[in-house]
Amino acid sequence: MERDRPVQTGALALAIAFELALGVVDANVSSEIALTSAFVLAPFALAIAGNWRHVAITAVLALGLAIASGWWNHYAGSLDHLTRITIVALGSTLATLAARALGRAGEQGARMEVLAAVGRLSGTEDHDAAITGIRSALVPSIAAACWIELPELPAPEDSALADPARRTLERGEPQLVADSGATIPLKSADTTFGVLALEKPGYTAHDVAFFEILAGRVALVLANVRLVGELRAAQARLDGILGTLAEAVTVHDEGGQTVYANQAAADLLGRSTPEDVLAARPGELAKRFTIAKESGEPVGVEELPGRRLVHGQTAAPLLTRTVDRETGRAYWLLTKATALHDRGRTYAVNIMEDVTQAKEAELRQRFLAQAGQLLASSLDYEQTLQRVAQLAVPWLADWCAVDLPGEHGEIEQVALAHVDPAKVAMAEEFRRRFPPDPLAPNGVAGVLKGGDAELFPDLPPDLLEREVTDPEQLRALREIGIRAVMIVPMRVGEETLGAITLVSSDSGRTFDEDDFLFAQDLALRAATAVQNARLYREQAHVAATLQASLLPERLPATPGWEAAASYQAGERGAEVGGDFYDITPAAGEGKLVFLGDVTGKGISAAALTSLVRHTVRTAARFDPRPASVLRLVNDVLLGLPRLSPVTLVCVLIEGTRATIAAGGHPRPLLRRDGEVREVGHHGVLLGALGEFQGEEETLELAPGDTLMLYTDGVTDTPGAADRFGHERLMAIMRDAGPTPQDVLERVDAALRDFQAGSAVDDRAMLVLRYSGALTPALKLSQGRPILRSS
């Protein structure tokens, strides 16, 4: 482009003045001195300005003066004159050509500078800033003024280029207005979206060609501004959408560098803004957390689904339990990852859903179900509490201990659990060396004395220093690394049965109010189980004592006879049973042997058993005949205020004779000469009918004869497919050893093998064997208990 016009005009005036002055000097000096060749100096000097037209004017003047100098120097037409004219002509021509070349170079440089200035605006993100920058680049370099017409930026109505600009916008072609300037279309993908108007007279078609190139750059700048704006708007919408999600969303590359994160991800990762997440180095964020699977197995960074995907591996959703080491917060995350391929690179899009509430509810429900099964599975509450403590570790806490008040006011630890057995041993040694003070106002001692549950959600570092004065004890507690503590009472009503202590250490987690309430719920269930176990023990002791009082401690001895008896309670945990047996002296020289079964369980059954037993013993002293005894028992039962049916079998032994009668009871079995058969009559149930007519059967016994009396609990014992029955009992008795003890042991073993399940009735058996010996032998084997339970 041309240089500044006033400067160039001044240079032309100086050059002309110089030429005229040089001509005056040349005309007035001696003819011997000719300055003709010096006229070429002004064109050469003016060529530096780059205006070839001015140089040409000066060259014409210089050539005219060179020609005229031949007359005032008196050598016109001479060879010297012609030579000098030729030098001026050639020099002026060269100067003009040089000025033209310099002008074009300057013009191209200026245009390049304008294009560069516009190009530097490509990164501009603000629309107004881009327009301002374009105007600064074009004015005054190539235009006196310029403006841009866009849909959102209309053309100025007072401009001479307003109408040409509208035609350019309609036709998409440049318009050259000689007296005003030019309008150039701004295009994007062959679509005209605006007009660049340059106001300055004198533009040529050559200028318009350049302006079209310039308009392309301007259109690119404006398109970039618009594109950046759209991208920012799209990103803002994306951030707005993802920012409202409760789930954390991150994107990272193959190296683990995070390139995107929403606010939920920043909150989850302990950072203030998503930008803080992006600034973190790969792996830096994970160092803050302890990450484990549901089984408790640690999870490495490379095992996360996103990391597996970018390395070309399959990645299933992963549920992890994450603990923030700084805050102690523990939560469950379900992480899903999807691969994103872009420009030859692989990115992982991670969605981390916080499922803590649902997972904690599931785990707590599962825990309480398992704890309930454990607490109900055994009446040994100390063993049960140890299993519950182990169940709480490490899901609820890193340590769990259960303490109960001792008989003499001391604190007795009945359970202690940690995943590391070595640490359990260390804690037990610590407890042995530093037993708790039962008089302490707080802690376990305070809770056991009726104090409130205690929660230390995040233990202050100086609390141990304030509470523990022994340096060695303080050092041991620091080795455990206690961070949070809950002490909850095992309380039933107003009575405190124990205390459960839950400690967080290795995991670094803290306890919140939900944990505290859950621990108290667990303690309440444990207290109920302990209370039930203690009550059952007391009840079982009372029942065993009562049952023993209803059975003879030892069968009396009778010359010539051997005897053995067995009693076994029914279901585990059942109350006092209704089976009974005894051998009592009878009127005369005989003995009355009897075995019966009353209806029901518990205290009422025990009372009825006692009544029948003592009635039989009393009747035996006056009229020992079995039918008479059964009749008397029936009359007594009928006199009771409610129906009280009883089955009973009596055997009166007099020397070698045995008289048998039964009332609704299974008939006794007789083993003789290797054969077994039923003897006696079944009879009518006692306590059911007004008149009892008993039938007696008398047997003359030989040495070796064996009688078995039993209740229906023996033959009704359930198996996998049927009942034990009389046939099996008779077969076992036939094959058993000779002594009554041998018979009982064989039957007991057979019943244990046959029995399926625990729902059985009480069982009582009494076996008599006539030996014919002269020494008393009606007794039990030494040391064998009569009362047994399943």
Secondary structure, 3 states (H helix, E strand, C coil): CCCCHHHHHHHHHHHHHHHHHHHHHHHHCCCCCCCHHHHHHHHHHHHCCCCHHHHHHHHHHHHHHHHHHHHHCCCCCCHHHHHHHHHHHHHHHHHHHHHHHHHHHHHHHHHHHHHHHHHHHHHCCCHHHHHHHHHHHHCCCCCCEEEEEECCECCCCCCCCHHHHHHHHHHCCCEEECCCEEEEEEEECCEEEEEEEEECCCCCHHHHHHHHHHHHHHHHHHHHHHHHHHHHHHHHHHHHHHHCCCCEEEEECCCCCEEEECHHHHHHCCCCCHHHHHHCCCCCHHHHEEEECCCCCECCHHHCHHHHHHCCCCCCCEEEEEEECCCCCEEEEEEEEEEEEECCEEEEEEEEEECHHHHHHHHHHHHHHHHHHHHHHCCCHHHHHHHHHHHHCCCCCCEEEEEEECCCCCEEEEEEECCCHHHHHHHHHHHHHCCCCCCCCCHHHHHHCCCCCEEECCCCCCHHHHHCCCHHHHHHHHHHCCCEEEEEEEEECCEEEEEEEEEECCCCCCCCHHHHHHHHHHHHHHHHHHHHHHHHHHHHHHHHHHHHHCCCCCCCCCECEEEEEEEECCCCCCCCCCEEEEEEECCCCCEEEEEEEECCCHHHHHHHHHHHHHHHHHHHCCCCCHHHHHHHHHHHHHCCCCCCCEEEEEEEEECCEEEEEEECCCCCEEEECCEEEECCCCCCCECCCCCCCCCCEEEECCCCCEEEEECHHHHCCECCCCECHHHHHHHHHHHCCCCHHHHHHHHHHHHHHHCCCCCCCCEEEEEEEECCCCCECCCCCCCCCCEECC
